[in-house]
Amino acid sequence: MKTITSLLSTLLLLVFIIPTSGTAQEGNYYMVTTWKLQVPEDGSRAEMMGLLKDFSEKIVFKNDKIISEKVMHHVSGADIRDVVVTTEYASWNDIEAANIRQEELMKEGWPKEEEREAYFKSFSKYVVTHSDEIFQEIPSLTKK
C-alpha cells in the first residue's frame, strides 16, 4: 500500500511539473528579482527611489514585451532592505525579446555610454545583492 501511495504521489507531482503539448504555453511567465538594497553614506532614499523610477520610465514602461511589472518593498520583518520586482511576460520567448528591447531602450534612454555608466554606477552603490527567478503561472489555480 505504501508503494502505491508513493507511486500515485509521484505521478500527481509529475502532472504539475512536466508540461504536455496542450499546456506547454498556458500561463504567463514571471521574472521575480529580489534586490537587497541599502542606502550608503553618500546616498539617500530619495536618490535611490529616483533611480528606480528613472529606469521604469525609460525602460520598463516603453518595453512592449512586458505585460506588467510590480515593484514592492519589504515593510515587515527582520530585514526591510528587500525590494522585489515581479515582471510579467506572455511567453518564454518574450523574456528574451524583452531583454533585447531593454538593451535598445537603455541606449535610447541614456544615449551616451558615459551617461549609462554613470546611471548604473549610481544605482550599484545601493545594491548589496540580488537574485532572479523565473516562474510560470498555473492558470487553473489563479484567482481572477
Secondary structure, 3 states (H helix, E strand, C coil): CHHHHHHHHHHHHHHHHCCCCCCCCCCCEEEEEEEEECCCCCCCHHHHHHHHHHHHHHHHCCCCCCCEEEEEECCCCCCCCEEEEEEEECCHHHHHHHHHHHHHHHHHHCCCHHHHHHHHHHHHCCEEEEEEEEEECCHHHCCC
